Amino acid sequence: MTDKVRVLFVCLGNICRSPSAEGVFQALVDQSGLGDQIEVDSCGTGHWHVGKSPDSRAVQAARKRGVDITRLRARQFVTDDLVRFDHVLVMDRQNLADVTDVWHQTGGTRPVLFLDYGRSGHQEVPDPYYGGEDGFELVLDLIHEAGEGLLAEIRERLS
């Protein structure tokens, strides 16, 4: 395969869940030795935080796990993302509905819930923005577990 597998994580504002997913999944990809074959990005369906750094609590929680997301900057989902990315993975049902509406109009990669790749029993990555620090830990646990499932599927497809 000459082209990279492109993975996009989508949440609402692109400052908590999706940049955490981008950072954790990138770390998993790098550890697997597939960094030259997989491209990872994230975005939000909303525009409020475009250009901003991830939430400081998300940065701190990720850092505790050896993942640095400080370089990431929020961007808004664009229609072209459905063409550019092979996997469009959303964090919750509302964002899935929003991105699926665009997909129905334009086609491209069908968006799916990210936790479909996990075994946690959760369907959605809860938004930790209005909660305490333990919410960010749960988010990272769910992301890591689903990320391993996603990576296993991509690895199988690449081989």
C-alpha positions in Angstrom: 0.0 0.0 0.0 1.6 3.3 -1.1 -1.0 5.7 0.4 -1.4 6.4 4.1 -4.4 5.3 6.1 -6.0 8.5 7.3 -7.9 8.6 10.6 -10.0 11.6 11.8 -11.4 12.0 15.3 -14.4 14.3 15.7 -16.0 15.8 18.8 -17.9 19.1 19.5 -15.2 21.7 20.1 -11.9 19.9 19.4 -10.4 20.8 22.7 -11.0 17.8 24.9 -12.0 14.4 23.5 -10.9 14.5 19.8 -7.4 16.0 20.5 -7.0 13.4 23.3 -8.0 10.7 20.8 -5.5 12.1 18.3 -2.7 12.1 20.8 -3.4 8.7 22.3 -3.9 7.1 18.9 -0.8 8.7 17.4 1.2 7.3 20.4 -0.3 3.8 19.7 0.6 4.1 16.0 4.1 5.3 16.8 4.6 2.4 19.3 3.4 -0.1 16.7 6.0 1.2 14.1 3.3 2.2 11.6 3.8 5.9 11.9 4.8 6.2 8.2 1.6 4.4 7.1 -1.0 6.1 9.3 -1.9 9.8 9.5 -4.0 11.0 12.4 -6.0 14.2 12.8 -8.9 15.7 14.8 -11.5 18.3 14.5 -14.8 19.6 16.0 -18.2 20.2 14.6 -18.4 23.6 16.3 -16.4 26.7 15.5 -16.0 28.2 19.0 -12.5 27.0 19.7 -10.8 27.1 16.2 -7.1 27.8 16.6 -7.1 27.2 20.4 -5.0 24.7 22.3 -6.6 21.7 23.9 -8.2 22.2 27.4 -5.5 22.4 30.1 -7.1 19.5 31.9 -7.0 17.3 28.8 -3.3 18.3 28.3 -2.5 17.4 32.0 -4.3 14.1 31.9 -2.6 13.1 28.6 0.8 14.2 29.9 0.4 11.9 33.0 0.2 9.0 30.5 3.2 10.2 28.5 1.2 11.7 25.6 1.9 15.3 24.6 -1.1 17.1 22.9 0.2 20.7 23.5 1.0 21.2 19.8 -2.5 20.5 18.6 -4.8 23.3 17.6 -8.6 23.1 17.2 -10.1 23.2 13.8 -13.6 22.8 12.5 -14.9 19.8 10.5 -15.2 20.5 6.8 -17.0 18.6 4.1 -13.7 17.6 2.4 -12.8 15.6 5.6 -15.2 12.9 4.4 -13.1 12.5 1.2 -9.6 12.9 2.7 -10.0 10.4 5.6 -10.5 6.7 5.5 -11.9 6.6 9.0 -14.1 9.4 10.4 -14.6 8.5 14.1 -17.0 10.6 16.2 -17.2 10.7 20.0 -21.0 10.8 20.6 -24.4 10.4 18.9 -25.0 14.1 18.4 -21.8 14.6 16.6 -22.4 11.4 14.6 -25.8 12.8 13.5 -24.3 16.2 12.5 -21.5 14.6 10.5 -23.8 12.0 9.0 -26.1 14.8 7.7 -23.2 16.1 5.8 -22.2 12.6 4.6 -25.8 12.0 3.3 -25.4 15.2 1.1 -21.8 14.6 -0.1 -20.9 11.0 0.3 -17.3 9.9 1.1 -16.3 8.0 4.2 -19.3 7.1 6.4 -18.8 8.4 10.0 -19.0 5.9 12.9 -18.9 6.1 16.6 -15.3 5.6 17.7 -16.2 3.4 20.6 -17.5 0.8 18.1 -13.9 -0.3 18.0 -13.8 -0.9 21.8 -15.0 -3.5 24.2 -15.8 -1.2 27.1 -19.6 -1.4 26.7 -19.8 2.3 26.3 -21.1 3.7 23.1 -20.1 7.3 23.5 -17.0 9.1 24.9 -18.6 11.4 27.5 -17.7 15.1 27.2 -15.5 15.9 30.3 -15.6 19.6 29.8 -18.0 20.5 32.6 -16.9 17.7 35.0 -13.9 17.1 37.2 -10.5 15.6 36.4 -11.8 12.0 36.8 -13.8 12.6 33.6 -10.7 13.2 31.6 -9.2 10.0 33.0 -12.3 8.0 31.9 -12.1 9.6 28.5 -8.4 8.5 28.1 -9.3 5.0 29.3 -12.1 4.7 26.7 -9.9 6.2 23.9 -7.0 4.0 24.6 -9.0 0.8 24.6 -11.0 1.7 21.4 -7.7 2.9 19.8 -6.1 -0.5 20.3 -9.1 -2.1 18.5 -8.9 0.4 15.7 -5.2 -0.1 15.3 -5.6 -3.9 15.2 -8.2 -3.5 12.4 -5.9 -1.2 10.4 -2.9 -3.4 11.0 -4.8 -6.4 9.6 -5.8 -4.4 6.5 -2.3 -3.2 5.9 -0.8 -6.7 6.0 
